[in-house]
């Protein structure tokens, strides 16, 4: 799947027309040395005035295949095209100058276009280039983050992510039911991509940071700090990876804290990874 925009359609049409013209031009150039139809100054063989008896000389008869039919059809077409200028004063100019020059220009143009389509990330404005740049700037990211970050359709991003993965320019891993992308291989046992996923959502990010600075809180206490309802907080807490939280039940209440591993991952994240530039102080 490619981006559906007028530029791509125009480019496709140009490629098809260029390929046809290049085929006609290359074979047409060869006609300059060996015309398909004899001219007035060429030797003409007169028909024999006696009966010709065919002799079986053991030569194998070539079966008419689709490829051979295409070549014969192409010869007829090229004969017609060649006849358009054969009897004009421009015959030598067209055969010796225009056709070779046109073939060279079209061949070079097609080579450039196909090269850019094979390596589209070399164009900084292309979707693959934007995806690579975004992933390299963000250690772990989800497809939704990439779609929002590059401003392309989900279908286009999905296709390009698959292509870049096959070329091993990016790496992906499914952790806790969610796919994360990175410029480097992802350790599926690591908590880093899970923490990045938590920080992606505004509510879960607020809950995570609150528990980082204030451990052992009930959902009602968390709700009071972040300005959400206790039911909303409880809903998001249940979506946390089990390795991120510790829960202690006491007196009918559940007290939540971040696990030591989750705190360590968050502590080691730099300001550019946190997205807020805040400096974290490890609590003891």
C-alpha positions in Angstrom: 0.0 0.0 0.0 1.3 3.4 -0.9 0.1 6.9 0.0 -2.9 7.8 -2.2 -2.0 11.2 -3.5 -1.9 12.8 -7.0 1.9 12.8 -7.1 2.1 9.0 -6.8 -0.5 8.5 -9.5 1.2 10.9 -11.9 4.6 9.2 -11.2 3.1 5.8 -12.0 1.6 7.0 -15.3 5.0 8.6 -16.1 6.8 5.3 -15.4 4.5 3.3 -17.7 4.7 5.8 -20.6 8.5 6.1 -20.1 9.0 2.4 -20.2 7.0 2.1 -23.4 8.8 4.9 -25.1 12.2 3.5 -24.0 11.3 0.1 -25.5 10.3 1.7 -28.8 13.3 4.1 -28.8 15.9 1.4 -28.2 14.6 -0.9 -30.9 14.0 2.0 -33.2 17.6 3.0 -32.8 18.7 -0.4 -34.1 16.6 0.2 -37.2 19.0 2.9 -38.3 21.6 0.2 -39.1 19.1 -2.3 -40.5 15.8 -0.9 -41.9 12.8 -3.3 -41.6 11.4 -2.2 -45.0 13.8 -1.9 -48.0 14.1 1.5 -49.5 14.2 2.6 -53.1 18.0 2.3 -53.2 18.1 -1.1 -51.6 18.4 -4.4 -53.6 15.1 -6.0 -54.4 14.9 -9.7 -55.1 12.6 -10.6 -57.9 10.2 -13.6 -57.5 11.3 -16.9 -59.0 9.5 -18.0 -62.2 9.5 -21.7 -61.3 7.9 -23.8 -58.6 9.7 -23.9 -55.3 9.5 -27.4 -53.7 10.1 -27.3 -49.9 12.8 -29.6 -48.7 13.0 -31.0 -45.2 16.5 -30.1 -44.0 15.9 -31.2 -40.4 15.5 -27.6 -39.2 13.3 -27.5 -36.1 10.1 -25.5 -36.5 9.7 -23.0 -33.7 6.3 -23.0 -32.0 4.5 -19.7 -31.9 4.6 -18.7 -28.2 3.1 -15.7 -26.5 6.6 -14.2 -26.3 7.2 -14.8 -30.0 3.8 -13.3 -30.8 4.7 -10.2 -28.8 8.0 -9.8 -30.6 6.3 -10.1 -34.0 3.7 -7.6 -33.0 6.4 -5.3 -31.7 8.2 -5.6 -35.0 5.1 -4.6 -36.9 4.5 -1.6 -34.7 8.2 -0.5 -35.0 8.0 -0.9 -38.8 5.0 1.4 -38.8 6.8 4.0 -36.6 10.0 3.8 -38.6 8.0 4.4 -41.8 6.7 7.7 -40.5 10.1 9.4 -40.8 12.0 7.1 -43.3 11.0 9.1 -46.4 11.5 12.5 -44.7 14.6 14.8 -44.6 14.8 14.2 -40.8 15.4 10.4 -41.2 19.1 10.5 -40.3 18.6 13.1 -37.6 15.9 11.1 -35.8 17.7 7.8 -36.1 21.2 9.1 -35.3 20.4 11.8 -32.7 16.9 12.1 -31.4 16.3 8.4 -30.6 19.6 7.7 -28.8 19.3 11.0 -26.8 15.7 10.3 -25.8 16.5 6.7 -24.9 19.3 7.9 -22.7 17.3 10.5 -20.9 14.3 8.2 -20.3 16.6 5.4 -19.1 18.3 7.7 -16.6 15.0 9.1 -15.4 13.5 5.7 -14.8 16.7 4.6 -13.0 16.4 7.7 -10.7 12.7 7.2 -10.0 13.0 3.5 -9.3 16.0 4.1 -7.0 14.0 6.7 -5.0 11.1 4.3 -4.7 13.4 1.4 -3.6 15.0 3.6 -1.0 12.3 6.2 -0.2 13.8 6.9 3.2 16.5 8.9 1.4 13.9 11.5 0.7 13.4 13.4 4.0 9.8 14.2 3.1 8.8 10.6 2.5 6.8 8.6 5.0 9.6 6.0 5.6 12.1 8.8 6.3 9.8 10.4 8.8 9.1 7.1 10.5 12.8 6.3 10.8 13.5 9.7 12.2 10.7 9.5 14.7 11.8 6.0 15.9 15.4 7.0 16.2 14.4 10.0 18.3 12.1 7.9 20.6 13.6 4.8 22.2 10.3 2.9 22.2 7.1 3.9 20.5 3.8 2.4 19.5 2.1 2.5 16.1 -0.3 5.2 17.4 2.6 7.4 18.5 4.2 7.0 15.1 1.0 7.8 13.2 0.5 11.0 15.3 4.2 11.9 15.1 4.7 11.6 11.3 1.2 12.8 10.3 0.5 10.0 7.9 -2.4 7.5 7.6 -2.5 4.4 9.7 -2.5 2.2 6.6 0.6 3.9 5.1 2.4 3.7 8.4 1.5 0.0 8.9 2.9 -0.8 5.4 6.1 1.1 5.9 6.7 -0.4 9.3 6.4 -3.9 7.9 8.8 -3.0 5.0 11.4 -1.4 7.4 11.2 -4.4 9.7 11.9 -6.8 6.8 14.9 -4.7 5.8 16.0 -4.8 9.5 16.1 -1.0 9.8 13.8 -1.1 12.8 12.8 -3.7 15.3 9.5 -4.6 17.0 8.4 -6.7 20.0 5.0 -7.5 21.4 5.1 -7.0 25.2 2.0 -7.3 27.4 -0.2 -7.5 24.3 1.2 -4.3 22.7 3.7 -3.9 19.9 6.6 -1.5 20.4 9.1 -0.3 17.8 12.7 0.7 18.2 15.8 1.4 16.2 17.6 -1.3 18.1 16.6 -4.9 19.1 14.1 -5.0 22.0 14.5 -7.2 25.0 11.1 -8.8 25.5 11.8 -9.3 29.2 12.6 -5.6 29.7 10.3 -3.2 31.5 11.5 -0.2 29.5 9.0 -0.4 26.7 6.2 -1.1 29.2 7.1 2.1 31.1 7.2 4.1 27.8 3.8 2.8 27.0 2.5 3.9 30.4 3.9 7.4 29.9 2.2 7.7 26.5 -1.3 8.1 28.1 -2.0 11.2 30.1 -3.9 9.5 32.9 -1.6 6.5 33.3 1.4 8.8 33.2 -0.1 10.9 36.0 -0.8 7.8 38.1 2.7 6.4 37.5 4.4 9.7 38.5 2.2 10.1 41.5 3.1 6.6 42.8 6.7 7.3 42.0 6.8 10.4 44.3 4.1 9.1 46.8 4.1 5.3 47.3 1.5 3.4 49.3 -1.6 5.3 48.1 -5.2 4.1 47.7 -7.1 4.7 44.5 -9.1 7.5 46.3 -5.9 9.2 47.4 -4.5 8.9 43.8 -7.7 10.3 42.4 -7.5 13.3 44.7 -4.0 14.1 43.6 -4.5 13.8 39.8 -8.1 15.1 39.7 -9.8 12.0 38.4 -12.5 9.8 39.8 -11.6 6.7 41.9 -13.3 4.5 39.4 -11.2 5.9 36.6 -8.0 5.4 38.6 -9.0 1.8 39.4 -9.8 1.1 35.8 -6.3 2.3 34.7 -4.5 0.5 37.6 -6.0 -2.8 36.4 -4.4 -2.2 33.0 -0.9 -1.8 34.4 1.6 -4.6 33.8 1.8 -6.7 36.9 5.5 -6.1 37.1 5.0 -2.4 37.5 3.0 -2.3 40.7 2.9 -3.8 44.2 -0.5 -4.0 46.0 -0.9 -4.3 49.8 -4.4 -4.9 51.2 -5.1 -3.6 54.6 -8.3 -2.8 56.4 -10.4 -3.4 53.3 -8.3 -1.0 51.3 -5.6 -1.6 48.6 -2.4 0.4 48.8 -0.5 0.8 45.5 3.2 1.4 45.0 5.6 1.1 42.1 7.8 -2.0 42.0 11.5 -1.5 42.6 12.2 -2.4 38.9 9.7 0.1 37.6 11.2 2.8 39.8 14.7 2.0 38.6 13.6 2.1 34.9 11.9 5.5 35.4 14.9 6.9 37.4 17.3 6.0 34.5 15.2 7.7 31.9 16.6 11.0 30.6 14.6 14.2 30.3 14.2 13.9 26.5 12.6 10.4 27.1 10.3 11.7 29.8 8.9 14.4 27.5 8.6 16.9 30.3 12.2 17.7 31.0 11.7 17.2 34.7 14.6 16.0 36.8 13.8 12.9 38.9 15.1 12.5 42.4 15.2 9.0 43.6 13.4 8.6 46.9 14.7 6.4 49.7 
